[in-house]
Amino acid sequence: MTRDAITEKILAFLDEEFEIENPGLDDNLREQHEFDSIDAIVLLEYIEELIESPLTQEEKKSAMDIKSISQIVDYIEGLLKTRS
């Protein structure tokens, strides 16, 4: 999956699930879009679906510092690399 494809899927998911329309890729989701810890859990579940693999506890912990869409895409790219 390309970086552009991942970005497109994440943007569509954020719009569908959280009504976050046209966010900047470097927007702080917590501060600018009121993205909270429950939203983060839903996002992690979506990421598991997207990569077709469950996340380990360590992978979930490393996601806690993510604040922007760019960081989400970086995180998914990293997960895909470790799984291939």
LUMRO-943554 format. One record per residue (C-alpha): y, z, x; residue in three letters. Coordinates in nm, 4 decimals. Each point is the difference from the previous one (the first is absolute). Example, Ala and Ser with C-alpha at 12.3 -4.5 7.8 and 13.67 -1.06 7.14 Angstrom:
<pts>
@north:-0.4500; up:0.7800; east:1.2300; lopa:Ala
@north:0.3440; up:-0.0660; east:0.1370; lopa:Ser
</pts>
This chain:
<pts>
@north:0.0000; up:0.0000; east:0.0000; lopa:Met
@north:0.3377; up:-0.0995; east:0.1417; lopa:Thr
@north:0.2992; up:0.2315; east:0.0312; lopa:Arg
@north:0.1842; up:-0.2075; east:-0.2623; lopa:Asp
@north:-0.2926; up:0.0288; east:-0.2429; lopa:Ala
@north:-0.0157; up:0.3771; east:0.0492; lopa:Ile
@north:0.3761; up:0.0300; east:-0.0530; lopa:Thr
@north:-0.0180; up:-0.2102; east:-0.3158; lopa:Glu
@north:-0.2828; up:0.2134; east:-0.1430; lopa:Lys
@north:0.1795; up:0.3265; east:0.0806; lopa:Ile
@north:0.3275; up:-0.1215; east:-0.1537; lopa:Leu
@north:-0.1836; up:-0.1107; east:-0.3164; lopa:Ala
@north:-0.1831; up:0.3345; east:-0.0186; lopa:Phe
@north:0.3209; up:0.2026; east:0.0419; lopa:Leu
@north:0.1684; up:-0.2057; east:-0.2715; lopa:Asp
@north:-0.2961; up:0.0273; east:-0.2385; lopa:Glu
@north:-0.0885; up:0.3652; east:0.0506; lopa:Glu
@north:0.3349; up:0.1602; east:0.0796; lopa:Phe
@north:0.2593; up:-0.2519; east:-0.1248; lopa:Glu
@north:0.1459; up:-0.0280; east:0.3502; lopa:Ile
@north:0.1589; up:-0.3431; east:-0.0140; lopa:Glu
@north:0.1166; up:-0.1915; east:0.3070; lopa:Asn
@north:-0.0051; up:0.2877; east:0.2484; lopa:Pro
@north:0.1046; up:-0.0620; east:0.3562; lopa:Gly
@north:-0.2960; up:-0.0022; east:0.2368; lopa:Leu
@north:0.1602; up:0.2828; east:0.1988; lopa:Asp
@north:0.1267; up:0.2036; east:-0.2962; lopa:Asp
@north:-0.1042; up:0.3639; east:0.0121; lopa:Asn
@north:-0.2203; up:0.0055; east:-0.3092; lopa:Leu
@north:0.0309; up:0.3759; east:-0.0395; lopa:Arg
@north:0.3779; up:0.0156; east:0.0212; lopa:Glu
@north:0.1006; up:-0.3306; east:-0.1561; lopa:Gln
@north:-0.2729; up:-0.0451; east:-0.2620; lopa:His
@north:-0.1142; up:0.3588; east:-0.0739; lopa:Glu
@north:-0.3527; up:-0.0728; east:0.1245; lopa:Phe
@north:-0.1829; up:0.3339; east:0.0021; lopa:Asp
@north:-0.3340; up:0.1388; east:0.1182; lopa:Ser
@north:-0.1803; up:-0.0897; east:-0.3226; lopa:Ile
@north:0.1258; up:-0.3573; east:0.0374; lopa:Asp
@north:-0.1325; up:0.0033; east:0.3574; lopa:Ala
@north:-0.3474; up:0.0951; east:-0.1255; lopa:Ile
@north:0.0039; up:-0.2907; east:-0.2451; lopa:Val
@north:0.1114; up:-0.2303; east:0.2820; lopa:Leu
@north:-0.2829; up:0.1199; east:0.2254; lopa:Leu
@north:-0.2498; up:-0.0715; east:-0.2776; lopa:Glu
@north:0.1445; up:-0.3502; east:-0.0277; lopa:Tyr
@north:-0.0264; up:-0.0476; east:0.3761; lopa:Ile
@north:-0.3677; up:0.0946; east:-0.0191; lopa:Glu
@north:-0.0486; up:-0.2701; east:-0.2648; lopa:Glu
@north:0.1983; up:-0.2497; east:0.2028; lopa:Leu
@north:-0.2021; up:0.0486; east:0.3181; lopa:Ile
@north:-0.3225; up:0.0499; east:-0.1972; lopa:Glu
@north:-0.0841; up:0.3151; east:0.1919; lopa:Ser
@north:0.0558; up:0.3740; east:-0.0495; lopa:Pro
@north:0.2486; up:0.1724; east:0.2272; lopa:Leu
@north:-0.1072; up:0.2884; east:0.2200; lopa:Thr
@north:0.1806; up:0.3334; east:-0.0167; lopa:Gln
@north:0.1572; up:-0.0798; east:0.3382; lopa:Glu
@north:0.1276; up:-0.3364; east:-0.1286; lopa:Glu
@north:0.1460; up:0.1687; east:-0.3063; lopa:Lys
@north:0.1726; up:0.2610; east:0.2174; lopa:Lys
@north:0.1512; up:-0.2697; east:0.2205; lopa:Ser
@north:0.1491; up:-0.1632; east:-0.3108; lopa:Ala
@north:0.2084; up:0.3076; east:-0.0811; lopa:Met
@north:0.2809; up:-0.1046; east:0.2376; lopa:Asp
@north:0.0436; up:-0.3418; east:-0.1607; lopa:Ile
@north:0.3420; up:-0.0486; east:-0.1534; lopa:Lys
@north:0.0569; up:-0.3752; east:-0.0378; lopa:Ser
@north:-0.1775; up:-0.3138; east:-0.1142; lopa:Ile
@north:0.0022; up:-0.1296; east:0.3566; lopa:Ser
@north:-0.1866; up:0.3130; east:0.1063; lopa:Gln
@north:-0.2481; up:-0.0422; east:-0.2873; lopa:Ile
@north:-0.0704; up:-0.3568; east:0.1148; lopa:Val
@north:-0.0394; up:0.1161; east:0.3627; lopa:Asp
@north:-0.2416; up:0.2698; east:-0.1201; lopa:Tyr
@north:-0.2124; up:-0.2491; east:-0.1966; lopa:Ile
@north:-0.0056; up:-0.2462; east:0.2899; lopa:Glu
@north:-0.1240; up:0.2808; east:0.2247; lopa:Gly
@north:-0.2713; up:0.0953; east:-0.2479; lopa:Leu
@north:-0.1172; up:-0.3593; east:-0.0295; lopa:Leu
@north:-0.0179; up:-0.0353; east:0.3791; lopa:Lys
@north:-0.2141; up:0.3117; east:0.0373; lopa:Thr
@north:-0.2367; up:-0.1199; east:-0.2699; lopa:Arg
@north:-0.0592; up:-0.3509; east:0.1326; lopa:Ser
</pts>
